[in-house]
Amino acid sequence: MDNVLGLRCIHCGREFPAKPGLYTCPSCGSKEGILDVQYDYAQIKHQTTREQVENSRDYSVFRYLPFLPIKPETPRPHLCIGWSPLYKPAGLGESLGLSNLYVKDDGQNPTSSLKDRASVIAVIKAIEEQATTIACSSTGNAASSLAGSAAAMGIRTVIFVPGRAPQGKIAQLLIFGANVISVQGSYEDAFRLSAEAIERWGWYNRNAAINPYLVEGKKTVSLEIAEQLHWKVPDWVILSVGDGCTIAGVWKGFKDLYSVGWIDRLPKLVGVQSTGCSPLVDAFLENRPWQPAEENTLADSIAVGVPRNPEKALRAVRESGGTMIAVRDEEILEALRELGKTSGIFGEPAGVTGIAGLKRMVAQGTIGRDETVVAIVTGNGLKDVKNAIAAAGEPICVEPSLPLLIEALQQRGISSNL
């Protein structure tokens, strides 16, 4: 990996070689000593150009191989991860009052979430370290993405999920052959048990807040956004926040491109959480250290009361000149319904939380109507059908009779001239 200089602790600044088994700073510990991959940008500029990337036929995260901390010769899963569509849905833009709104639909990845980008890097790094078992804790998406990529490479997985994880995500895990441990407690309980088990049995650690390489996979969403917009950086990028790893990755991707001169400015980031679980939003808005919060939201993928990557997330938003906002669960369900009706994009609650935040910020005047905005939908709605039905309502049930159909339509206030 001649493109990688090493690892740097975001807390104390100490630098380390990128060697197997090193996840966090030995001096600062696992909570504060998060490591960041350092790249040789001069080498990357020498190695590749924007034009070479644009001409690549590899429509996956690996079209950006010079920006990834993996060996080119390491075997990879056959799954096509990345290069998700960037839409400009006129209906949603009109509904929200935005003339330049784009939606990055990362629910189109193989296991239907952005987390595939991180998990494929985890599997490749595990192969490089000759690991035979990979483990992680997850509210669901990271788990299913890991299980999918690992299954494609014949690697065993052990997954720890909180008992509230939706059945759609559990079904994916089981179909992919994962060993699923349903922890009867919170996400923090699942994380703690997974950490103890990983240490006890020496499994490869896929937990994104611990493993410094996984943010590098997540950042590819930014590289794609920039390329799909022909290297014209949007004014704002908005997305949901749980642990904080994804928004940190989004910022890292844009900074990488800026460092090699492929873009001439950086966007402002907006991180959105639910009011039922908003430890990072509260810390940001009140300019104080974060504090644990209750996990009281239907957006399960971001129901993280004890975020494991808070500093990277908060630093990313602050450095970008952006902001954070919390929205009610009712606003999230409304965003799920509005996104679907106006754009044909089906997101899960956590996946559309950014849309809910965007709607509020436009109404408040924080985001201008003519500014260019990219909203990232991080997961597909089939992950959580229960809440999708709650947002959209039940179907019209009738007996097989035309008069009864007419009566049912009239009761709903629906014209028969559909």
C-alpha positions in Angstrom: 0.0 0.0 0.0 2.4 2.7 -1.2 -0.5 5.2 -1.1 -0.8 4.9 2.7 1.6 6.6 5.0 0.3 5.2 8.3 -2.3 5.8 11.1 -2.7 8.9 13.3 -4.5 9.2 16.6 -7.2 12.0 16.3 -6.7 12.6 20.1 -3.0 12.8 20.8 -1.7 13.0 17.2 0.8 10.1 17.6 1.5 8.3 14.3 1.8 4.5 13.8 2.6 2.2 10.9 -0.5 0.6 9.3 0.1 -2.9 10.7 -2.3 -5.8 11.3 -4.1 -5.8 14.6 -3.8 -2.1 15.4 -7.2 -0.5 15.7 -6.8 2.3 18.3 -4.1 4.3 19.9 -2.3 2.3 22.6 -1.9 5.4 24.7 -5.4 6.9 24.4 -7.4 3.7 24.5 -10.4 2.6 22.5 -12.8 5.4 23.4 -10.6 8.4 22.6 -7.8 6.9 20.6 -9.6 6.6 17.3 -7.1 6.3 14.4 -7.2 7.9 11.0 -5.6 6.6 7.8 -3.0 9.0 6.4 -2.4 9.0 2.7 0.5 10.1 0.5 -1.4 12.5 -1.7 1.6 13.3 -3.8 1.8 9.6 -4.7 -1.9 9.4 -5.5 -1.6 12.4 -7.8 1.3 10.7 -9.5 -0.5 7.4 -9.7 -3.9 8.5 -11.2 -5.9 11.4 -12.6 -9.5 12.4 -12.7 -9.7 11.4 -16.4 -8.4 7.9 -15.7 -11.1 7.5 -13.1 -13.8 8.8 -15.4 -12.7 6.3 -18.1 -12.8 3.4 -15.7 -15.2 0.5 -16.5 -15.2 -0.6 -12.8 -18.5 0.8 -11.6 -17.9 0.0 -7.9 -16.0 1.5 -5.0 -12.8 0.0 -6.5 -12.7 2.6 -9.3 -11.2 4.8 -6.5 -8.6 2.2 -5.5 -5.8 4.8 -5.1 -7.8 6.3 -2.3 -8.4 3.0 -0.5 -6.1 1.3 2.1 -6.1 -2.1 0.5 -3.6 -4.0 -1.6 -4.6 -4.1 -5.3 -3.9 -7.8 -5.5 -6.1 -8.9 -2.6 -9.1 -11.0 -3.7 -12.4 -9.1 -3.5 -16.1 -10.2 -3.2 -17.9 -10.4 -6.6 -20.7 -8.2 -5.3 -21.0 -4.8 -7.1 -20.8 -2.3 -4.3 -21.0 1.4 -4.9 -21.8 3.6 -7.8 -25.3 4.0 -6.5 -27.5 6.4 -8.5 -27.5 10.1 -7.9 -31.0 11.4 -8.9 -32.4 14.9 -9.4 -36.0 14.2 -8.5 -38.0 17.2 -9.7 -41.1 16.3 -7.7 -39.3 16.2 -4.3 -37.4 19.4 -5.2 -40.6 21.1 -5.9 -42.2 19.7 -2.7 -39.3 21.0 -0.6 -38.9 24.2 -2.5 -35.4 23.4 -3.8 -34.3 24.0 -7.4 -31.1 22.0 -7.2 -31.8 19.0 -5.0 -30.0 15.6 -5.6 -30.7 12.3 -3.8 -28.0 9.7 -3.5 -29.8 6.4 -3.2 -27.4 4.1 -1.4 -30.2 1.7 -0.7 -29.3 0.3 -4.1 -26.2 -1.5 -2.8 -26.2 -5.3 -2.7 -27.6 -5.6 0.9 -29.5 -2.4 0.5 -27.5 0.1 2.6 -24.5 2.4 2.5 -22.8 0.1 5.1 -21.8 -2.3 2.2 -19.1 0.2 1.4 -17.4 -0.3 4.8 -18.0 -4.0 5.1 -16.3 -4.8 1.8 -13.2 -3.1 3.1 -13.5 -5.1 6.3 -13.6 -8.4 4.5 -10.7 -7.5 2.3 -8.6 -6.4 5.3 -9.6 -9.6 7.1 -8.3 -11.6 4.1 -5.1 -9.6 4.1 -4.6 -10.5 7.8 -5.6 -14.2 7.1 -8.6 -14.0 9.5 -11.2 -16.7 9.2 -13.9 -15.1 11.4 -15.2 -11.5 11.3 -17.5 -10.1 14.0 -19.3 -6.9 14.8 -22.2 -5.3 16.7 -24.9 -3.5 14.8 -28.4 -2.2 14.8 -28.8 -4.2 11.6 -27.4 -2.7 8.4 -23.7 -3.0 9.2 -24.4 -6.6 10.3 -26.2 -7.6 7.1 -23.7 -5.9 4.9 -20.8 -7.7 6.6 -22.6 -11.0 6.4 -23.3 -10.5 2.7 -19.7 -9.6 1.7 -18.3 -12.3 4.0 -20.6 -14.9 2.5 -19.3 -14.0 -1.0 -15.8 -14.8 0.2 -16.6 -17.8 2.3 -15.6 -16.2 5.6 -17.5 -16.9 8.9 -19.3 -14.1 10.7 -20.5 -13.6 14.2 -23.1 -10.8 14.5 -24.3 -9.1 17.7 -27.6 -7.2 17.4 -29.9 -5.6 20.0 -33.2 -7.5 20.5 -35.2 -4.7 18.8 -33.4 -5.1 15.4 -36.1 -5.3 12.6 -37.0 -8.8 11.3 -36.1 -7.8 7.7 -32.5 -7.2 8.7 -32.4 -10.4 10.9 -33.7 -12.4 7.9 -30.8 -11.1 5.7 -28.3 -12.1 8.4 -29.7 -15.6 8.6 -29.9 -16.1 4.9 -26.3 -15.1 4.5 -25.3 -17.8 7.0 -24.2 -15.5 9.9 -24.1 -16.6 13.5 -26.6 -14.1 14.9 -26.5 -13.2 18.6 -29.6 -11.3 19.6 -28.6 -9.4 22.7 -31.6 -8.6 24.9 -30.6 -5.1 25.7 -29.5 -1.8 24.0 -27.1 -1.2 21.2 -24.5 -0.4 23.8 -25.1 -3.8 25.4 -24.6 -5.5 22.1 -21.4 -3.5 21.4 -19.9 -4.2 24.7 -20.6 -8.0 24.4 -19.2 -8.1 20.9 -16.0 -6.3 22.1 -15.5 -8.8 24.9 -16.1 -11.8 22.5 -13.7 -10.3 19.9 -11.0 -9.9 22.5 -11.6 -13.4 23.9 -11.5 -15.3 20.5 -9.4 -13.0 18.4 -11.9 -12.4 15.6 -11.4 -9.7 13.1 -13.1 -6.6 14.3 -15.5 -5.0 11.9 -16.9 -2.4 14.3 -16.6 0.8 12.3 -15.9 3.0 15.3 -13.0 0.9 16.3 -11.5 -0.2 13.0 -9.9 2.8 11.2 -10.2 1.3 7.8 -14.0 1.2 7.5 -14.4 5.0 7.3 -12.3 4.7 4.1 -15.0 2.5 2.5 -17.8 4.9 3.6 -16.0 7.9 2.1 -16.4 6.5 -1.4 -20.0 7.8 -1.4 -18.4 11.3 -1.5 -16.1 10.4 -4.3 -19.0 9.2 -6.3 -21.1 12.3 -5.6 -18.2 14.5 -6.8 -17.7 12.5 -9.9 -21.4 12.2 -10.7 -21.7 16.0 -10.4 -18.7 16.4 -12.8 -16.5 17.5 -9.9 -18.8 20.5 -9.0 -19.1 20.4 -5.2 -22.6 20.9 -3.8 -23.2 23.6 -1.2 -24.7 21.1 1.3 -24.5 17.4 1.9 -27.1 16.1 4.4 -27.5 12.7 6.0 -28.5 10.8 9.1 -26.1 10.2 12.0 -25.9 7.3 14.5 -22.4 6.3 15.6 -20.9 9.1 13.6 -18.8 7.0 11.3 -20.7 7.7 8.1 -20.6 11.5 8.3 -17.0 11.3 9.2 -16.4 9.2 6.1 -18.3 11.6 3.9 -16.1 14.5 5.1 -12.9 12.4 4.6 -13.9 11.7 1.0 -14.3 15.3 0.1 -11.1 16.2 1.9 -9.2 13.5 0.0 -10.4 15.0 -3.3 -9.5 18.5 -2.2 -6.0 17.4 -1.1 -5.2 16.0 -4.6 -6.7 19.1 -6.4 -9.7 17.3 -8.0 -12.2 19.7 -6.4 -11.7 23.4 -5.6 -13.8 23.7 -2.5 -15.6 21.7 0.2 -19.3 21.3 1.0 -21.0 22.1 4.3 -22.3 19.0 6.1 -25.6 18.6 8.0 -25.9 15.7 10.4 -29.5 14.7 11.4 -30.7 12.6 14.3 -34.0 11.8 15.9 -35.1 13.8 18.9 -35.6 10.4 20.6 -31.9 9.8 20.4 -29.7 12.8 19.7 -26.5 12.8 21.7 -24.4 14.3 19.0 -26.9 16.9 17.9 -27.3 18.1 21.5 -23.5 18.2 22.0 -23.0 20.2 18.8 -25.8 22.7 19.4 -24.9 23.3 23.0 -21.2 23.3 22.4 -20.4 20.7 25.0 -19.1 17.2 25.3 -21.6 14.6 24.3 -23.5 12.6 26.9 -25.3 9.2 26.6 -28.9 9.3 25.5 -31.9 7.1 25.5 -32.5 5.0 22.4 -36.1 6.0 21.9 -36.7 6.3 18.1 -38.2 4.2 15.4 -35.2 4.9 13.2 -33.4 1.9 14.5 -30.2 2.3 12.4 -29.4 5.6 14.1 -30.7 4.7 17.6 -27.3 4.9 19.1 -27.3 6.3 22.6 -23.6 5.9 23.1 -21.9 6.8 19.8 -18.5 5.2 19.3 -17.1 7.7 16.8 -18.4 11.1 18.2 -15.2 13.2 17.8 -14.7 12.4 14.1 -18.4 13.2 13.5 -18.4 16.5 15.4 -15.1 17.6 13.9 -16.4 16.9 10.4 -19.4 19.0 10.8 -17.5 21.8 12.5 -14.7 21.8 10.0 -17.2 22.0 7.1 -18.9 25.0 8.6 -22.2 23.0 8.7 -24.6 22.2 11.4 -26.7 19.4 13.0 -30.4 19.1 13.7 -32.8 16.7 15.4 -36.2 15.9 14.0 -39.2 14.1 15.5 -40.1 10.6 14.5 -43.3 11.9 13.0 -41.2 14.1 10.7 -39.2 11.0 9.7 -42.3 9.1 8.8 -43.6 12.1 6.8 -40.2 12.3 5.0 -40.4 8.5 4.2 -43.8 9.0 2.6 -43.0 12.3 0.8 -39.7 10.9 -0.7 -41.6 7.8 -2.0 -44.6 9.8 -3.4 -42.5 12.4 -5.1 -39.5 10.5 -6.3 -40.1 6.8 -6.3 -37.3 6.2 -3.8 -38.1 3.9 -0.9 -36.0 4.6 2.1 -36.0 3.1 5.6 -36.7 5.6 8.6 -33.0 6.1 9.3 -32.2 6.4 5.6 -34.7 9.3 5.2 -33.9 11.2 8.4 -31.7 13.5 6.4 -34.6 14.4 4.2 -36.7 15.2 7.3 -33.9 17.5 8.5 -33.6 19.1 5.0 -37.3 19.9 5.0 -37.0 21.7 8.3 -33.8 23.6 7.3 -35.4 24.9 4.1 -38.5 26.0 6.0 -36.2 27.8 8.5 -34.3 29.5 5.7 -31.0 27.9 6.8 -30.6 26.3 3.3 -31.4 28.6 0.4 -33.8 27.5 -2.2 -31.3 27.9 -5.1 -28.4 26.2 -3.3 -27.2 22.8 -4.5 -28.0 20.1 -2.0 -27.2 16.4 -1.9 -29.3 14.2 0.5 -27.9 10.8 1.1 -30.5 8.0 1.6 -28.5 5.4 3.5 -30.8 2.4 3.5 -33.8 0.8 1.6 -37.3 0.8 3.0 -37.7 -3.0 2.7 -35.4 -3.1 5.7 -38.3 -2.0 7.9 -41.6 -2.7 6.3 -43.5 -2.2 9.6 -42.7 1.5 9.8 -43.2 1.9 6.1 -46.8 0.8 6.5 -47.1 3.1 9.5 -46.0 6.0 7.3 -48.2 5.1 4.2 -51.2 3.5 5.9 -53.0 0.3 5.2 -54.4 -0.8 1.8 -58.0 -0.5 0.9 -59.6 -3.9 1.6 -62.8 -4.8 -0.3 -64.7 -7.9 -1.3 -64.6 -8.7 -5.1 -67.5 -6.4 -5.9 -67.6 -3.2 -8.0 -70.3 -1.5 -5.9 -68.4 -2.2 -2.8 -65.2 -0.9 -4.4 -67.0 2.3 -5.4 -68.3 2.7 -1.8 -64.9 2.1 -0.3 -63.3 4.7 -2.6 -66.0 7.2 -1.7 -65.4 6.6 2.0 -61.7 7.4 1.5 -62.6 10.5 -0.5 -61.0 9.0 -3.6 -62.5 9.9 -7.0 -63.4 6.9 -9.1 -61.9 8.8 -12.1 -58.4 7.7 -11.1 
